Amino acid sequence: MAKNGVKHLAVILRSGHSDERSQGVVKEIEALGCQIDLLSADVAIASDVDKAFQATTVPIAGIVQGAMVLRDRMFSSMHVSDYHGALACKVQGTWNLHNVAEKLGLKLDFFTMLSSISGVVGQKGQANYTAGNAFLDAFASYRHGLG
Ligand SMILES: NC(=O)c1ccc[n+]([C@@H]2O[C@H](COP(=O)([O-])OP(=O)(O)OC[C@H]3O[C@@H](n4cnc5c(N)ncnc54)[C@H](OP(=O)(O)O)[C@@H]3O)[C@@H](O)[C@H]2O)c1
């Protein structure tokens, strides 16, 4: 996005951005003339999303939902915590991004969700992840339905 001229980005994740790899990416983005807000928040927690959305330097004009947690395991031995561990950021996280954006009256140019073909064809050992991606596909239809 920065390479294509975006001047402001805000990135949300839970674990912070101080690691070497993140710092390298931040430097590259800033060198392209893009200012980046580094926010720590859990998208599965609505109040976190609310706070993060109100902490950006400029108003949010578009959302890319790319949160992912993998807890791969055959479904027959998948613990319910593994199931929800992978699902929460995609299902609850997406609802929170959508609801907070609505609540704040944001005028969004795009609401892009990074789903996966696994949500359509399935994937051994990833029933939780594929369910999350199937949800994202359905949510895209839901938002289209809202216009
Ligand atoms: N990689 C692939 O081959 C591939 C293929 C098809 C689709 N995709 C999709 O593309 C997207 C990105 O994939 P990726 O490979 O770039 O994944 P990744 O490197 O694992 O990045 C996922 C990010 O999500 C963040 N995250 C997870 N749970 C979160 C939460 N509750 N709140 C806020 N941030 C959260 C993680 O940071 P923290 O853990 O610090 O929060 C991490 O930075 C995913 O939606 C995935 O389904 C990827």
The ligand as an SDF file (V2000), in Angstrom:
LIG
                    3D

 48 52  0  0  0  0  0  0  0  0999 V2000
    0.0180  -16.9250    4.7370 N   0  0  0  0  0  0  0  0  0  0  0  0
   -0.7360  -17.5340    3.8360 C   0  0  0  0  0  0  0  0  0  0  0  0
   -0.2720  -18.4070    3.0750 O   0  0  0  0  0  0  0  0  0  0  0  0
   -2.2020  -17.1660    3.6930 C   0  0  0  0  0  0  0  0  0  0  0  0
   -2.9810  -17.8060    2.7320 C   0  0  0  0  0  0  0  0  0  0  0  0
   -4.3250  -17.4700    2.5960 C   0  0  0  0  0  0  0  0  0  0  0  0
   -4.8730  -16.4990    3.4070 C   0  0  0  0  0  0  0  0  0  0  0  0
   -4.1050  -15.8920    4.3630 N   0  0  0  0  0  0  0  0  0  0  0  0
   -4.7540  -14.9080    5.2320 C   0  0  0  0  0  0  0  0  0  0  0  0
   -3.9720  -13.7170    5.2350 O   0  0  0  0  0  0  0  0  0  0  0  0
   -4.0320  -13.1230    6.5230 C   0  0  0  0  0  0  0  0  0  0  0  0
   -2.6330  -12.8420    7.0360 C   0  0  0  0  0  0  0  0  0  0  0  0
   -1.8850  -14.0450    7.0250 O   0  0  0  0  0  0  0  0  0  0  0  0
   -0.3440  -14.0450    7.4410 P   0  0  0  0  0  0  0  0  0  0  0  0
    0.2500  -15.2770    6.9060 O   0  0  0  0  0  0  0  0  0  0  0  0
    0.2400  -12.7070    7.1320 O   0  0  0  0  0  0  0  0  0  0  0  0
   -0.5090  -14.2110    9.0080 O   0  0  0  0  0  0  0  0  0  0  0  0
    0.4880  -13.8160   10.1930 P   0  0  0  0  0  0  0  0  0  0  0  0
    1.8370  -13.4510    9.6720 O   0  0  0  0  0  0  0  0  0  0  0  0
    0.3450  -14.8840   11.2200 O   0  0  0  0  0  0  0  0  0  0  0  0
   -0.1650  -12.4820   10.7210 O   0  0  0  0  0  0  0  0  0  0  0  0
   -1.3850  -12.5150   11.3940 C   0  0  0  0  0  0  0  0  0  0  0  0
   -1.4140  -11.3330   12.3210 C   0  0  0  0  0  0  0  0  0  0  0  0
   -2.6510  -11.3190   13.0300 O   0  0  0  0  0  0  0  0  0  0  0  0
   -2.4010  -10.7790   14.3050 C   0  0  0  0  0  0  0  0  0  0  0  0
   -3.4840  -11.1790   15.2060 N   0  0  0  0  0  0  0  0  0  0  0  0
   -3.8900  -12.4270   15.5190 C   0  0  0  0  0  0  0  0  0  0  0  0
   -4.9180  -12.3880   16.3760 N   0  0  0  0  0  0  0  0  0  0  0  0
   -5.1600  -11.0740   16.6170 C   0  0  0  0  0  0  0  0  0  0  0  0
   -6.0860  -10.3820   17.4390 C   0  0  0  0  0  0  0  0  0  0  0  0
   -6.9810  -11.0440   18.1870 N   0  0  0  0  0  0  0  0  0  0  0  0
   -6.0500   -9.0330   17.4590 N   0  0  0  0  0  0  0  0  0  0  0  0
   -5.1460   -8.3530   16.7140 C   0  0  0  0  0  0  0  0  0  0  0  0
   -4.2380   -8.9500   15.9140 N   0  0  0  0  0  0  0  0  0  0  0  0
   -4.2500  -10.3010   15.8630 C   0  0  0  0  0  0  0  0  0  0  0  0
   -1.0400  -11.3960   14.6900 C   0  0  0  0  0  0  0  0  0  0  0  0
   -0.3610  -10.6350   15.6600 O   0  0  0  0  0  0  0  0  0  0  0  0
   -0.4990  -10.9490   17.2440 P   0  0  0  0  0  0  0  0  0  0  0  0
   -0.4700  -12.4370   17.3830 O   0  0  0  0  0  0  0  0  0  0  0  0
    0.6350  -10.2170   17.8400 O   0  0  0  0  0  0  0  0  0  0  0  0
   -1.8110  -10.3550   17.6280 O   0  0  0  0  0  0  0  0  0  0  0  0
   -0.3010  -11.3250   13.3650 C   0  0  0  0  0  0  0  0  0  0  0  0
    0.4140  -10.1220   13.2470 O   0  0  0  0  0  0  0  0  0  0  0  0
   -4.8440  -14.0580    7.4120 C   0  0  0  0  0  0  0  0  0  0  0  0
   -6.1550  -13.5540    7.4740 O   0  0  0  0  0  0  0  0  0  0  0  0
   -4.8190  -15.3760    6.6690 C   0  0  0  0  0  0  0  0  0  0  0  0
   -5.9790  -16.1290    6.9210 O   0  0  0  0  0  0  0  0  0  0  0  0
   -2.7880  -16.2010    4.5130 C   0  0  0  0  0  0  0  0  0  0  0  0
  1  2  1  0
  2  3  2  0
  2  4  1  0
  4  5  1  0
  4 48  2  0
  5  6  2  0
  6  7  1  0
  7  8  2  0
  8  9  1  0
  8 48  1  0
  9 10  1  0
  9 46  1  0
 10 11  1  0
 11 12  1  0
 11 44  1  0
 12 13  1  0
 13 14  1  0
 14 15  2  0
 14 16  1  0
 14 17  1  0
 17 18  1  0
 18 19  2  0
 18 20  1  0
 18 21  1  0
 21 22  1  0
 22 23  1  0
 23 24  1  0
 23 42  1  0
 24 25  1  0
 25 26  1  0
 25 36  1  0
 26 27  1  0
 26 35  1  0
 27 28  2  0
 28 29  1  0
 29 30  1  0
 29 35  2  0
 30 31  1  0
 30 32  2  0
 32 33  1  0
 33 34  2  0
 34 35  1  0
 36 37  1  0
 36 42  1  0
 37 38  1  0
 38 39  2  0
 38 40  1  0
 38 41  1  0
 42 43  1  0
 44 45  1  0
 44 46  1  0
 46 47  1  0
M  CHG  2   8   1  16  -1
M  END
$$$$
